[in-house]
Amino acid sequence: MKSIVLAEKPSVARDLARVLGCSKQSKHYIEGPKYIVTWALGHLVELKMPEDYNKEYKTWRMEDLPIIPKEMGLKLIRQVSHQYKGIEQLARRKDVGEFIIATDAGREGELVARWILEKLRWKKPVKRLWISSQTDRAIKDGFKNLKPAKQYDFLYQSAVCRSEADWLIGLNVTRALTTKYNEQLSAGRVQTPALSMILEREADIKAFVPKEYFTIDAKIGPLEAMWEKNGERRIFTRSKAENVVELVKNEKGQVISLNTKSKSEQQPLPYDLTELQRDANRRFGFSAKKTSSVLQNLYERYKLVTYPRTDSKYLTVDMKSTMNDRLKALSFAYRDEVQPALKNKGTVLVKKVFNNDKVSDHHAIIPTDEPPHLGDLSADERKLYDIIVRRFLALFYEPYQTETIHAVIDVKGETFSARETKVVDAGFKKITGKDEEDSQGKPLGNLKSGQEFSVTESRMQKKLTEPPARFNEADLLARMEKFGLGTPATRADIIERLLSTETIDRQNNRLHPTPKGKQLIDLVNSELKSPELTAKWEKQLEDIARGKGNPKDFLENIRTQTKQLVKEIKGSEQTYKAHNLTGSKCPECGEFMKEVKGRDGKMLVCSSRECGYRKRKDPKLSNRRCPQCHKKMEIHNGKAGIYFQCRPCNVVEKGEDRKKTVSKREERQLMNKYKKKEEAPMGNSLADALKAALEKKD
């Protein structure tokens, strides 16, 4: 009897098939002597929509709300139903006796597979492949240690509860707000508290009143010192600051204390997903979504890092034996950085990182034992891989040790201080790099307590207190993590949803609330925008995943909450005013048009939801460059067909004037995309055809 192996994506399925010796290629699967590897395309099955329960629900009406089905049903996603039908045919084969779930090892991956099994009405045995990397070795070991799927029933129940809760609350509240105020207003149990946090910070900024203060620097002998009293360096009264400057001018200062303090900074633990997203945002300006996308490539395509969507910074005890192999693999690209660790026989100096109790579904993100070929990676992939590698290698280095000398100088009763920090042992910062403050400090020489120096200069600087900064994505991710909003796997999507619904805007890597977002948060129930309530729900979902919670009670509470939220919106007397109405009217129904952001630029959309008329505000930009200024040209469709125009240069080109050619760079990218380093069971026909076409062109 054969086993069906279900992967989440075709690319993963190809890797599994190759390792499992499957070579017979079909449209929907790859078959071998023992296994038939097939794949989902993300989700193939989803919860039914309201109109699937009642056709009248297709039209959004307040009187139909709340929509709460007695039992939530499942349906096929039409666009990918062909793949489901392929799996369904496999499930009916008499030579198939077992189903192996090999989707991503997490809550969402479990849901992908279980809903397919539920739709199939599968009754035969089910096993689970649970691995944390996509290397050949990990796959082989995983298939030797398949788990009974029942071990993950609680995880599945948690995933169902999460999905149904988002459906019930998100769909009902969104429909209620949209129909009540005739504006597409989206709300949900995670996105709304996240938006609320951004609005709270905006309120703090608006309420902030800058306050004037002064600092005093002095040149005392060889020392650059700063006025300081009880740890405070700011003086909030001008007259007092001026008096200090005059008082110490040309006076003598005496060193009244000289303290040396040693500090040891421990090595950082490896990344979990949220901290990696925060670090990538802070260092490279990556959005959380971009980090997730690049990281998925490193995991799935290149097999260079372990499972991405983890909330743990720890490793399991049994991973100690794998450290040397990982270091040897890294030595291909990080020879100098790895050598000290290899000389120490791969001994991890941070013993606390090995802790089974602090690893839930997956351990921290670390490099695999796959040798990296950095030339194959894009610039963004190299950046992200590099900080993962260096954070991992920090485990093998000593702590960072510094020594700070603090001198306190008395001048006519006023105290000034000077500090110097020396690096005693660079430790792990030899590879992770030093922060700016690590290298700051004023040389104190061979000072001795009691020494006297003349004050040769004193100067006062006026400054203003600054308002709190608007959140960047790193800040928002930290706040979401603190309050338990969402999971590492979903936080990036939540931020993108807020951006796509135009409730927030990203400007210079900072998140600004829009007029729409400000009005929306005023219309929403206070509990729904409370991080505490959502955090409570997330904790309950986590308890369900661990077998400590009750799914039935959770969903009953969500249903009650849904009814209450809709009731409040129905009875609300608040109003909403569209901030983006223009003076132009819809040519079809006469209502005013709204200006919204589209993927390809600004759009004009009819304010009547029933009408739905829309048109571009600005011409669409093509990828064709102007031969004079080299900026993107507008694309138009005229009587003679498609043409391109650069308005500033007054250059017009017909669509067929330029023959489509492939640049050398594009050629390399295409070849790299489709070439196979090893012979794959799916064959190489696409790569061969592409190569032949390119050679023919040359």
N, C-alpha and C positions, 0 to 999 in steps of 0.2 A: 504493500500500500504506500501511496505517496502522500506527502504533506504539502499543503498550500502555505506559502510564506508571503505575508502581506507587508510590504514596505510602504512608507508614506509618500515617497516620490520615486519617479522612474530612475533618477540618478543613483539613489541608494539601492534600488532593486538590481541595477546592473552590477554593482559591487558585490551584493549578496550572491547573485547568480554566479558570478565568476569564482568566488571563493567556494561555493557549494557545488561547482562542477556542472552547472546548467548551461547548455549551449544551444538548445533548440529554440529558435526565435519565433514568436508569434506576436500578433498585434497587441494583445493584452497581457502577455506573460512570457516568461523564459523557462523552459522545462529541462529537467535533468533526470538521471536515474531514480533519485529519491525525492527530489523537491521540485515544486512548481512555484517559481517566484513571480508574484504579481505586485501591483502597486495601486495605491490611491493617488489622487491628484489633489492633495490636501483633503478636505472633506468631500465625500461622495454623497453623504446623507446628512440632512439637517432637520431641525424642528419644523413642523408645519407652520405656515403663516396663517394669519386670521382668515383670509379668504379661502383657505383649504378646509376650514371648518364650516364656513358660511360664505357663499359668494357675495352676499351683501356687504361683508366687511371690507371688500376691495375699495369701496368708497369710505373715506374717513369721516365718521360722524360722531359727535360728542355723545349722542344718546345711546350709542352701542357700547360705550366704555363703562366699566373696565371689561376687557375681553379676557376671561379666565377659563380656559378649557378644563373640564373635569380631569381628563388625562391628556398629557401632551403626546401628540403623534409625531411620527417621522415620515419624511418624504425624500425622494431622490432629488439631487440637484440636477436640473435639466441639462445644463451645459456639459456635465461630465457623466451623464447617465450611461453612455456607451461603455465606459470603463467598468462601471458597476455591473452591467450586463455580462461583460467578459468574465468578471469574478463569479457571477451567479452561475454561468455555464460550467466553470471549473468546479464549483461546489456540488454540482449535480453528478459529476463523474463518479462512477462506481469504484475506480481505483484510487480515490482520495479518501483517506481515513482520519486526517488530522489537520488542524489549522494552527499555524504559528504566527502570533502577532509580532511583527518586527517594525512597527511604527515607532516614532520617536518615544523614548523612554521618559514620559512625563504625563501630566494630567490630560493635556489636549491630544497627545498621541494615542492615549488609551481610548479617548472618546471616538476618535476617527475610526479605529478598528472595531470597537464594541457596537457602534451604531450600524456598521456594515454587517456584522454578525447577527445583530438583532433583525435587520431587514431580511437577511438570508434565512432566518429561522434555523440557524445552525444548531445541530443537536450532538454532533460528534465531539471528541476531545479537542481542547484548546490549550496551547502552551504559549509562554511569553518569552521572547528574547529581550533581555535587559542588559544593554551595554552602554558604556560611557565614551566610546570612541569608535570611529569607523575604519580602523586599521584592519588588515587581514587577520592579524593575530587576535585582536579583540573579537572579531566576528567568529573565528574558529572556536575560541574559548567560550564564547557566548552560546554557540550551538551545542557545545559539550555539556553546558550547564543550564539548559532550558528549564524554566519554572512553570508550575501549573498556573494557568491564568487566574484561578480562584484567589491566588495570593494578592492580586491587584483589583479585586472586586470593590474594595473600599475606595481606591483611587478613582475607579469608574463612577461610583456613586457620587463622589465629590464633584467630578467633572459634569455629571448630569445636573446636579443641583446648581452649579455655577451657571450652566447654560440656560436652564429654565428660569433662574432668578433674573438673569440679564434680559431674557425675553419678556417676562412678566412685567418687570419694573420699567425697563428701557422702552419697550414698545408702547405700553399703555400711557406712560407719562409723556413720551414724545408725541403720541397722537393727541393726547388731551391738550397739551400746550399748543401744538400746531393748529388744531381746529379752533381752540378758544381765541387765539390771537392772530389767526390767518397769516402765520409766518412759520417757516420751517425751523422749529426749535427742538433741538435734540438734548435729551437728558438721560442719565444712567446712574447706576449705583456706585460707579468708580469715577467716571469722567466728571460728574457734577462736583463732588468734593475736591477733585484736583483743580477744577476751574475756580472753586471757592477760595482755595489757597492763594491763587494768583491774584484774585480780587482783593483779598485781605491785605496782601503785600502792597497792592496799589493804593489801598486806603491809608496804609501807614505812610506811604510816600507823600500822598496828598496832604495828610495831616501834619507832616513834619515841618517844623519851623527851625531854620538854621540858626545856630548860636555862635557868636564870635568868641574865639579864645586865642591865647598867645603862648608861644613856646620861646624859651631863651637858650641860646647856644653861647658857649664861652670858650675862648682859647686860654687855657691855664698852663703856662709853661709849655711842655711838649704835648699836652693833652687836649683833645677835642672833647669837651664835656657838655652835658645838658642839665639844665635845672630840673630837679626832681624832689618831690616831697611825699613820703609815704606811698611811693610807687606811682604817683600822679605827676605827669609832665606838662599838664595843661593849666594855665591860669586864665580864669574867666573874667577878670577885671583888668582893664587897660592900665589904670593908674597903679595897680599893684605890680603889674609886669614892668612898667616904666620905672617904678621905684627900685625894683630888684636890679635892673640894668644899671641904674645910676649908682646904687649902693656898692656894687662889686667892681665898678670901673677902676682900673689901676690899683686894686687892692691885692693883698696876699692871700693865697689859698693854701690850706693845709690838708694833707691826706689823713683823714681820721679813721678810715677802715680800708682794709684790703683783703678781699675774700676770694678764694679759689674754689670753684665748684665743678666737680666732674659730672658728666651726664652721659648716660648710655641709652641710645635709641634702638629699640628692638626691631628685628627684621619684620617687614610686613608679611601678612599671610597672603597666599595666592588670591586671585580675583574670584568673586562671584559675579554674576552678570550685571547686577545693578552698579557695583563699584567700578566695573570695567567701563560701563556706559558713561558713568560720571567722569572717570579719568580721561576717556577719549574725548568727551565734550570739553573738558578743561584744557587739555593739551592740544587737541587738533581741531576743535570746533565741530566734531561729528555730532549729528543728532543721535538720539537714542535708537531711532529706527535704522539709521545708517550703520551704527555699530553692530546692531543685531544682524543686519544683512551681510556685512563683511565677515563677521564672526561665523555665520552659518556656512559661508564659502570655505573658510579655513577648516571648519569641522567636516563638512560633507564632501566638498570637492577635493581639497588637498589633504585631508585627514591629518592635519598638523596639530590640532588642539582637541581636547576632550569636550564632552557634551556642553553646549553653551548655556542652556536655560536652567541654571542652577542657582540656588539661594545659599549655598554653603561655601565657606572659605577654607574648609578642612579636607583632609584626605583620610581614607580608611587605613587601618593598620597594615592590612595585607599588601598595600601599595609600596611599602618600604623596599621590597625586593625588586621593584620596577624602576627605581630611581637611576641606577647605573645605566640601564638601556636607554633611558630618555636622555641622559647626559651625553652618551656616546653618539646618539642621533644628532643632538644639537651641535656637537663638535665640528660637524661639516660646515656650519655657518658661523658658529660662535666659539672658535677654537680657543682664543685667549681667555675669554670669560669662563669657559668650562674647565680649563686645565686645573685650576686650584681645587675644584670640587672633585675631579677625577683622581688627583693625587691623594685626596683624603678618602679614596675608595667610595665616593658617592654618599658620604655620610651627611644626612640632614642635621643641621645644628639647631633647628627650631623643632624640638621634640613635640611640642604641644600641637603641631599641625596634624599629627596622626591621632584622630579622635573619632571613633565610630559613632559615638553618641551625638556628635554635631554634624553628621552627614545624614540628610534625609533621603531623598530619591537619588541625588547625584552629588559627587564630590566637587571640589573647586575646579576652575578652568586652568588646566596646565598643558604643557606640550605633550604630544604622544611620542612614541619611539620611531616615528616616521622621519627620516632625514629630510630637512628642509632644503628646497632649491629656491632660494630667494629670488632668482631671476625670473621664475615663473609667476611670481606674485605681482599684483598691481601695487602702486605706491601706497594706497590706503591699506591694502592687506599687509604689506610689510610693516607699516607703522603699528597696526594693531597687534600683529604677531610679535613684534619686537618688545612691546611693553608686557605682553603675557610671558614671554621667555625670560625677560629680565626680572620680573616679579617672582617667577619660579626659581631662578638661579639665586635670588636673594636668600633663599632658605639654606643655602650651602655656605654662606659667608658669615663672618662675625658681625655682632652688633656695631652700629656706628657710635663712636665714642669721641666726645669733645671735652674740653676744659675751658671754663669761662672765668676770667679774672674780672672782678667788679671792684672798682675803686670809688670811694666816696670822698669828696673834697668839700671842706667847709670854708666858705668865704663870707666873713662878717655875719655869721649866723644863718646864711642861706646855703643849702646843700646842692652840689652838682655831682653827677655821676658819669663815669666812663667805663666802657666794657670792652673786653677783647676776648674773642672765642678762637681757640686753636683746635684743630682736628688732631686727636691723638691716634685714632685708628679709623680710616675711612670705611672699613668693613663693607657692608652690603652696598653702600653708596658708590663704591668703585664701579658698580655696573648699573645701578638705577639712576645715578646722577645726584648731585647735591641741589638742595633748594637754595634760593637766593640768600635767605637769612643765615644759612650755614657758613657763608663766606664773609659775612659782615663782621665788623669789629674794628676798634681803634687800637693800634699798638701801644701797650702800656710800658714797654721796656722793663727796666729793673727797678720799678717803684718800691718804695719802702714806706711803711706807716710813719707818719710824723713829718715827712718831707714837705717843704714849702715851695710854692711857685707863684710867680706874678701873673695876674690876670691881664693879658695884653689886649684882649678884645672881648666885648660882650654885645650880643645883638638879639633883638626881639623880632619874632615873625608872627604876623597876624594870619589866622586861619579860621575856617568855618567848619562846624560839625556837618557831616554829610548824611543825607537820608539813606535808609536801607536800599540796597540795590535791587532792581527787579530780578526775578529768578532767571537764571539760565537753565538749561535742561538738567545739568548736574545738580543744581540746587533743588529743582522740583523732584527729581528722582530720589534725592536724599529724604525730602519731606514725605514723599509717597511711601518710601520704605519705612520711615519712622512710624507712620500711622497705619502701616499695613494695607495701603491702598493697592489693590491688584497684586500681581505676582511678577517676579523678574521677567517672565515670558510675555506679560501683557502690558507692562507700563509704557513701552515705546509706542504701542498701538493706541493707547489712550491719549498720549500727547498728540499723535498724528490726527486722531479723530477731532480733538479740540481745534487743531489748526484747519482741518478740512471743512469743519462746520462754521468756520470764521468767528468763533467765540474768543479765540486768541490769535495773536499775530507774532511772528518771529522777526525781530529787527536787531541786527548786529549781535546775534546769538543770545538775545534777551527776549523773554516772553512777555508781551504786552496784552492786556485785555482789550477787546474791541467794544464799541458801543453795544453791539448785539450781546456780547458776553455779559456786560454790566447789567443790561436789562434782564437777561435770562436768569441770572442768579437771584434777582429780586423776586422773580415769579415763582421760584422753586421752593418747596417745603423746606423748612429749616433742618429737619432731620435728614433729608436726602442729601443736603450739601454738607452734612457733618462728617468729618473724617472718622470720628469715633464710632458712629453707627456702621459705616462701611468696614472699618477695621474689625468690628465685632463680627460682621458677616464673614469676612475673610478668615477670621480665627475659627469660626464654626465650620467653614469649608475644609480648613486644614485638619480640624478634629475628625471630621467625617472621613477624610483621606487616610487617617491613622487608625480608624476603627473606633474612635472615642465619641463620635457624634451621632445624632439621629437625623437621617436625611428627611424623613417624613415630617418631623417637627420643624426643621429648617424651612422646607417649602411651604408648610402651612402658615408659618410666620410671614414669609414673603408674600403670600396671597393676601393675607390680612393687611399688610403694609401697602400693597398695590391698591387695594380698595380705598384705603384712607387717603393716599396720595391723589388719586383721581377725584375723589370727593372734594378735596380741598381746592383743586384747580377749577372744578365746576362751579364752586361757590365763591370763587375769588372775584373781587371787584377791581383788581388792578388792570392797568392798560399797558399796551405795548405799542411803540411807535417805530416803524421801520426807519433806520438811520441812513439807508442807502437808496432811497427813492430819488429818481431823476425827474427832470421836467418833461421828458418825452413820454408819449403814450403808446400803448400796444396797438399795432395796426389791426389786430383781430378782434379785441374786445373793448378797447378804449381805456383800460386801466393804466395807471402809471407804471413805468418800467423801473426795475431795481438794477443796480450795478453790483455784480458779484464777481469774485475771482474764479476763473476757470483754469484748467490745466495748461491751456495755450494762451492765456491772457485774460483780459477782462471781458465779461459777458453782460448783455442786457437781457433781463428776465422779467416776464410779466408778473406783476404782484398778485395776480389772481391765480390761486393754485389750480383752479379748474381749467384755466386756459392753457398754461404751459408753454406759451410762445417764448422763444429765446433766439437771440442772434449775437454775433460777435460785436464788441464795441470797437476793437482795434483790429486791423488786418493781421492775419496769422503769419508768423515768421517761419521761414523755411530754413533748412540747413545749408542752403546755397549762400555763398559769400559774395559780396560786391567786389568786382575786380579792382575798384579804386580805393575804397575805404576799408574793405574786408569785413564789414559788419554784415549780420544776417539780413537777407533780403525778404521783403514781403512776398507772399504767394497769393495770386489772384486767379480767378476763373473768368475769363472774358469770352467774347463771341468767337474768337479764334482759338480758344482753348486756354490752357494754363500758361500764365506768364509770371515772371519774377520782377520785382521793382525795388530799387533803392531810392527812396524819396530825396534824401539829402544830396545825393550825387546825380539824381535824375537819370539813373541807368535802368534800362528795361531789357530783359532777356526773355525770349520765348522758351517754353518748357522743353522743347526738343533741341534747342541750340547746343546744349552741352550733353555729350554722351556720358553716360554713367560709367565711371572708371573706379577701379579699386586701387587705393594708394598702397605703397609698400607697407606702411604701418597697419592699415586695415587688413592687408593680406596676411601679415604675421599674426594679427589678432584672430582672424578667422581660422588660420591653420592651427594655432595653439588651442583654440576652442574645441576643435573637432579631432585633433590627433589623439591617439591613444598610446600611452607609454607601454602598456602591456596589451596583449591580444585579448580583446573583450568578447564575450559570448554573443553580443548583439551584432557583431560584425563591424566592418569599417566602411560600409558602402557610401555613407554620406561624406566622410572625410576623403575617400578615394575620388568620388565624383567632384567634390570641391577642388581637390588638388589638380585633377585633370583639366577642369575648367580654367583654373588659374594658369596652368602651364600652356594651355591652348591660347589664352589671351596674350601671354608673353610672346 
